[in-house]
């Protein structure tokens, strides 16, 4: 019986590895937009129809750099204008399997800093219903996903 279970386990593990290794990788870029006022750091977050607070992000398009993708997605989803001159540094990246077919998603996270607050206009077509400039500690607390919380925790040392 033990031999049979080992055989089943090894074949299942092989199938899982084959599916993950053969799957396509989808790349998205996230743009953390910060603004420092009176030594306090604020970041722009969006709230979707499910009440999740998130950092703007989206898929890499053909002939775009990662930073260009983050800039475009921030503009599309928040209407905040940032440029490569506002770029501070890469915060990090993470991977996860996001569908039953084993497609891997790679999220690259970039930090931008602007000098003045800009109005946030959430993109309704992407199911965003609210956007706010939040103090960093509040943004960390409200952020729905652990990977985004971790990214926000890192930026204080980068600014």
C-alpha positions as CSV (number, residue, x, y, z in Angstrom):
1,X,0.0,0.0,0.0
2,X,2.8,2.4,0.9
3,X,4.5,1.8,-2.5
4,X,1.2,2.5,-4.3
5,X,0.6,5.8,-2.4
6,X,4.2,6.8,-3.1
7,X,3.6,6.1,-6.9
8,X,0.4,8.1,-6.9
9,X,2.0,11.0,-5.0
10,X,5.1,11.2,-7.3
11,X,2.9,11.1,-10.4
12,X,0.6,13.8,-9.0
13,X,3.6,16.0,-8.0
14,X,5.1,15.5,-11.5
15,X,1.8,16.6,-13.1
16,X,1.6,19.7,-10.9
17,X,5.2,20.6,-11.7
18,X,4.7,20.0,-15.4
19,X,1.6,22.2,-15.5
20,X,3.2,25.1,-13.5
21,X,6.5,24.9,-15.4
22,X,4.8,24.8,-18.8
23,X,2.3,27.5,-18.1
24,X,2.7,31.0,-19.4
25,X,3.8,33.7,-17.0
26,X,1.7,36.8,-16.9
27,X,3.6,40.0,-15.8
28,X,1.9,42.9,-14.1
29,X,3.5,46.0,-12.8
30,X,2.3,47.9,-9.7
31,X,2.9,51.6,-9.0
32,X,3.1,52.8,-5.5
33,X,2.6,56.6,-5.7
34,X,3.8,58.5,-2.6
35,X,3.8,62.1,-1.6
36,X,5.6,63.5,1.5
37,X,4.0,66.3,3.4
38,X,5.3,67.6,6.8
39,X,7.6,64.6,7.0
40,X,4.5,62.3,6.7
41,X,4.4,59.8,3.8
42,X,1.1,59.4,2.0
43,X,0.3,56.8,-0.7
44,X,-2.5,56.5,-3.2
45,X,-4.8,53.5,-2.8
46,X,-7.9,52.4,-4.6
47,X,-11.0,50.7,-3.2
48,X,-12.9,48.3,-5.5
49,X,-16.6,47.2,-5.4
50,X,-15.7,44.4,-3.0
51,X,-14.2,46.8,-0.5
52,X,-10.6,45.7,-1.2
53,X,-8.0,48.5,-0.9
54,X,-5.3,48.0,-3.5
55,X,-2.3,49.6,-5.2
56,X,-2.8,50.4,-8.9
57,X,-1.4,47.6,-11.2
58,X,-1.9,46.0,-14.5
59,X,-0.5,43.9,-17.3
60,X,2.7,44.6,-19.3
61,X,1.9,45.5,-22.9
62,X,4.0,44.9,-25.9
63,X,7.1,47.2,-26.3
64,X,6.6,48.6,-22.8
65,X,9.2,48.6,-20.0
66,X,8.1,47.6,-16.6
67,X,8.3,51.2,-15.3
68,X,6.3,52.4,-18.3
69,X,3.6,49.8,-17.5
70,X,3.4,51.0,-13.9
71,X,3.2,54.6,-15.0
72,X,0.4,53.8,-17.5
73,X,-1.6,51.7,-15.0
74,X,-1.4,54.4,-12.4
75,X,-2.7,57.0,-14.9
76,X,-5.5,54.7,-16.2
77,X,-6.7,53.6,-12.7
78,X,-6.2,56.8,-10.7
79,X,-5.8,59.6,-13.2
80,X,-2.5,60.6,-11.3
81,X,0.2,61.8,-13.7
82,X,3.6,60.4,-12.9
83,X,6.7,60.2,-15.1
84,X,10.0,58.4,-15.1
85,X,11.4,61.5,-13.2
86,X,9.2,60.5,-10.3
87,X,10.6,57.0,-10.1
88,X,12.4,56.2,-6.8
89,X,13.3,52.5,-6.9
90,X,12.0,49.0,-7.4
91,X,10.4,47.8,-4.2
92,X,10.3,44.1,-5.1
93,X,8.4,41.4,-6.8
94,X,6.4,38.4,-6.0
95,X,4.9,35.4,-7.9
96,X,1.7,33.4,-7.4
97,X,-0.4,30.9,-9.3
98,X,-3.6,32.7,-10.1
99,X,-5.8,30.2,-12.0
100,X,-6.6,26.5,-12.2
101,X,-4.5,26.0,-15.3
102,X,-1.4,26.8,-13.2
103,X,-0.7,30.2,-14.8
104,X,2.0,32.0,-12.9
105,X,1.6,35.7,-12.3
106,X,4.7,37.9,-11.7
107,X,4.0,41.2,-10.0
108,X,6.8,43.8,-10.2
109,X,6.5,46.7,-7.7
110,X,7.8,50.2,-8.3
111,X,7.9,53.3,-6.1
112,X,7.2,56.8,-7.3
113,X,7.3,60.1,-5.4
114,X,5.5,63.3,-6.4
115,X,5.7,66.7,-4.8
116,X,2.0,67.6,-4.7
117,X,-1.2,65.6,-4.1
118,X,-3.2,65.1,-7.2
119,X,-6.9,64.3,-7.2
120,X,-7.6,60.5,-7.5
121,X,-10.3,59.6,-10.0
122,X,-10.9,55.8,-9.7
123,X,-11.5,54.0,-13.0
124,X,-15.1,52.7,-12.8
125,X,-14.5,50.3,-15.7
126,X,-12.1,48.4,-13.5
127,X,-14.6,48.3,-10.7
128,X,-12.9,50.9,-8.6
129,X,-15.3,53.0,-6.5
130,X,-13.0,55.1,-4.4
131,X,-9.4,56.4,-4.2
132,X,-7.6,58.2,-1.4
133,X,-4.3,59.5,-0.3
134,X,-3.7,57.8,3.0
135,X,-1.0,58.2,5.6
136,X,1.4,55.2,5.2
137,X,0.5,53.5,8.4
138,X,-3.2,53.7,7.5
139,X,-2.5,52.5,4.0
140,X,-0.6,49.5,5.4
141,X,-3.5,48.7,7.7
142,X,-6.2,49.1,5.0
143,X,-4.4,47.3,2.2
144,X,-6.2,44.0,1.5
145,X,-3.3,41.8,0.3
146,X,-0.3,40.8,2.4
147,X,2.1,41.2,-0.5
148,X,1.0,44.8,-0.9
149,X,1.2,45.4,2.9
150,X,4.8,44.1,2.8
151,X,5.6,46.4,-0.1
152,X,4.2,49.4,1.7
153,X,6.2,48.6,4.8
154,X,9.4,48.7,2.8
155,X,8.9,52.1,1.2
156,X,9.3,54.1,4.4
157,X,13.1,53.3,4.4
158,X,13.3,54.2,0.7
159,X,11.9,57.7,0.9
